[in-house]
Amino acid sequence: MTEGNFVDYVKIYASSGKGGKGSSHLHREKFIDKGGPDGGDGGRGGHVILRGNKNLWTLFHLKFTKHVKAGHGGDGGSARSTGADGEDKYLEVPLGTVVKDKETEEVLFEITEDGEEVVLARGGKGGLGNWHFRTATNQTPRYAQPGLYGEEFDVILELKVLADVGLVGFPNAGKSTLLSVLTSAKPKIGDYPFTTLKPNLGIVAYRDFQSFVIADIPGIIEGAAEGKGLGHYFLRHIERNSTLLFLIPADAEDIIKEYEILLDELRRYNPEMLDKDRLVVISKSDMLDEELIAEMKPELDAGLQGVDYMFISSVAEQGLTELKDKLWQMLTK
């Protein structure tokens, strides 16, 4: 999937169908010129329904869908025949899609399972035919109910990527490079900040044909939680990950300070983020010798306060097997 095809935010106006009107027909045939009421009911209006699809990874197919309208119900007919129901409109969405009211930004529901269906806009009820209104004193009612109008909603569809591990780090920390060597993903890689402008997903093949999904979330900058840069668009993708991998380059000025800034951004965005399992990975470690690593460990032990850490090099492919083992252990504990 190219970066431009990754769409995780769309606005849609959805309207369900109007119910068909009931019939006020009176029964007539060759030798019955004054028969009783036999008007049928109107059909219900069509629903607008969202359905989860595990084969979709993006909302790109809805990018240019601004209006979604379901069909109207058919009118009732003679001989108590009911009108046809309006055609339902289905919108296939990837798992992890959150539906919000456009005005209030209130979360209406979310789709997390394959095949799960939720009615977004319910079709209007069909009107009752005059058959229902006959009484002992009014045996030939000449009126019927009109159909009810459907519902209209302006909604936002927001995708929160479903992945097992989320890569967290500042721009240019080497997240895309790590993803490219751990998985078959082909993210855009460059030696400048914000190369990645969309989340990249990759599947890590593990032992015995097992696998897990890792997501390269675009780099965080200070103030991302307040929407500085592009941060607040990206942080929501980390909410779904069960494990967070903090990637900090070995040539960072202060590894502990970078970790604390990243942690603080997550805390300010959503305090529940801190409940997730964390692993700190020092990348670009091929620049360090064993003596320097030994000198760094006491400082890391004190600053990371019990959080596990490890040294790797994506380019030199050092420590990657140990990293996979550690992540698998964290995911399956």
N, C-alpha and C positions, 0 to 999 in steps of 0.2 A: 504494500500500500504506500503510495507516495504521500509526502507530508501534507500537500495541499488537499488530499482527499480525506484527511482526518478532520471530521466536523463533530464537535462535542456540545454544540449549543444551537438550538433553532427555536424560532417563535412560530406558532401555528394558531390560526383561528379555526376552531372546529364547531360545526353546527349539525345537529341531528335533524332527522326528517320530521315533518308535521304529520300528525295522524290523519287518516282519511275520514271524511264525514260520513255519518250514518245515513241510511236511505229512509225516506218517508213514503215508500211505495205502498200501494194498496193492491191486494191480490185481485187479479182479473184473469178470467178465461172464458171460453165460449158460452157457457150457460151460467156463469157467475159474474154478474156485472157490478155487484157491490160486495166484494169480499173484504175480509179484515186486513189489518196491517201485516205486511210480510217484509218490511225493509230490513236489510242486513246491516251489520256493524262495519265501520271503517277499519282498515288495517292500521297497525301501529306504524309510526315513523321509524326509519332506520337508525340504528345506533352508530356512534363513532367509537371504535374499540381499538385499544392498544394491545398488541400481542408480542410477548418476548420471543426472540429468535437468537439462539446461541451461535448461529453462523454469521451474525452481524457484529462488527467491531466499531462501527462509527454511525453517525446520523447523516452521513453524506447524502444518502438517497432521499432525505427529506429536506435538503438544503434549499431547494427551489419550490417546495410545497408550502405556499402561504395560506391557502384555504383548503379545508377538508369538509365536504358536505355529504351527508348521507341522503338516501332517497326518501321521498314522501310516501306515506301509506296510500293505498288505493281506496276509493269510496265504496261503501256498501252497495249491494244490488238487490234486486227483487228475489223472491223465494228464499229470503233470509240468508242470502249468500254474503259472506264476509269479504271485504276488500283485501287485496294482497298486502302483505307487510312491505314496508319500504326496504330497499337494499341497504344492508349494513356496510359500513366502510371500515376496513381494517388497516391499521398502521403497524407495520412490523418494526420493532425497535430492538437494539442490542440490550443484553442483560446489563443492569446497572443504570438504566435510564430513570431519572427522577423527573416527575411532572409537577410543575409549579404554576400557581395562578400568576398571570402576568402583572396584575395590578398590585397585589399584596405580597407576592413572592412566597406565599404560603405553600408548603409541600402538600400536594393533594394525594399522591401515592407514588410508589416506585415499582419497577418491574425487575425482578431478580431471578426468575426461573424460566427455563425454556418452555414455551407453550402457554405460559400464564397469560390470561386475558382479563383486562379491566375495562369496563365501559367508561369512557371519558364523558361523552354526551349522550344521554338517554333519549331515544325517540319519543315523540308525543303519542299519547294514547289515542286510539281510534274512537270516533264518536259512536254512540249507541243508535241503532236503527229504531224506527217507530214501533217495531214489534215489542220492545221492552216497556212501552208507555201505555199499552192498552189496559183499561180498567173496566169494571162493571158499568160505570157511568160514562166512560169515554171509550167506546169500542173501536173507533176508527181515528186514532190520533194522526194528524197530518203533519207532525213535526218530528224531527230527529236531532241528535246532538251533532254539532260540528266537531272535527278532530282537534285535539290540543296541539299547541305549538311545541316544537322541540326545544332543546337547550342550546345555548351558545356559550362558548368559552374561548377566551384568549389565553393561551398557555405557553409556557416555556418548557421545552424538553432539554434536559441537561444530562450529559453522560458522565458518570463517574466510573473510570476504568476499573474493571474487575481483574485484579492481579494478586498474586500471592506475596510478592516482594516489591516494594517501591524504592527506587533509587533516589536518594535525597542529597543534594549538594549544591554548592555555588556554581555559577556558570564556569565552564572550562575546567571542571574538576576531573573530567575523564569518564563521565557516566556513559556517554555514547560508545566510547572505545571499549569499555568493560562489557556493555551489552553485546557489542559485535563479536567479541571473542567467546562469551559464555553461550550465546544463542546463534541462531541462523538469521537473526534480524540484520538489516542493512541500514542503520541510521545514518543521517548526514553527520559527518565528522569534520571539524575544522578547528584551527588553532586561534579561535576568538570566541568571546562570550556570546551566549544565546544562539549557538549554531542550531540547537534543538528548539523549535517553536511549537511543537506538538508532542504529546506523549508517544513514545515508541514502545511497542510490546514485543517481547521475545519469549520463546519457550526454551527452557533449559532442559536438555536431555540428561537424565540422571541414570543411575545403575538400574538394571533389571527392567528396562523399558518404562521406568517411571519418569515423571517430568513435573516441572512447576513453571509458573508464568512470572516474568519479571518485567516491570515497567520503568522506563527511563523518563522520569518527570522533568520537564524543563527547569533549568537552574533557578534556585531561590536567590533573591537579593534582600538586603535589609529593608524592611518596610513592605515586604510582599503581602503580609496579612492585611495591611491597610489598602492593598490594591496598587502599590507602587510597582512600576514596570508592568509586567504581565503576571505578576505573582498570584493574585487571587483567582485567576482562571485556572492555574495549574494546581494549586493546593488542594482543590476538591478531589483530584484524582488520587491523592494519597490516602483519603479517608477510607477507601475500600481495602487497602493492603493490610494483611495481618502482621507483616514484618517490615520494618523500615531499615534500609541499609544506608548509613551515612557515609558518603564517599568524600574523603578529604585528601588532597594531594600532599605528598611528603615535603614538597617545597613551599607549603603554606607558611606564612610568617608565624602564626600561632595556631597549632592544630586544636588545642582545647578551646580557644576563643571562637574559632570557626564553628566547632561543634555546638557551643553554647548559643551562638547567634542562630544557627539553624533550628535548634531546639526551641528557642524563644519564639521564632516565627511560627512554628507549628503550634506552640502553646497559645499564642495570641489569636491564631486562626480558629483553633478548636482544641480546648484543653484535653479532650478525650484521646487526641493523637498520642499523648504521652503514655497511654495505657498499652500501646502496642510494643511488641518485642523489638529491641534495637540492636544493631550490630554496627560498629564503627570500623571502616576499612580505610587504611592508609594506602592510597594509590601512588603510582610512580616510584615504588620502593626500590627499583633497580638502581636509583641514584644513591641509595644508602648502603653502607657496608655493615657487617655484623656488629662492629664496635659501636657505631653510631646508633644502631637499633637498640643495643643494650643500654646505652645512655638515655634514650628516649623513654624506655619502658617505665621507670619509676614515676616520671612526670605524668605519663598517660594513665598509669594505675591510680594515681591520686586525683587527676582531673576528671576522669570518666566515671568515677564513683561506682565501680562494679559492673559497668557496661562492657561486654566483651569487645575486643578489637583484634585486628589482624593486619599484616602487611602483605600487599600484593603488587604485582606489576602486570598490567594488561598487555603491554607491548612485548615484554620479555616472557609473558605467560608464566609468571612465578606465583605460586600460592593459589591458583585458580581451582585445583581439585579440592584443596582444603576448604576453600570458600564455599564450593558447592556442597561439600559434606556438612559444613556448619549450618548453612541455610536450610538444608533438608532436615537436619536435626531440630532446628528451631520451628520449622513448619509442621513437623509430625510429632512433636512432643505431647 
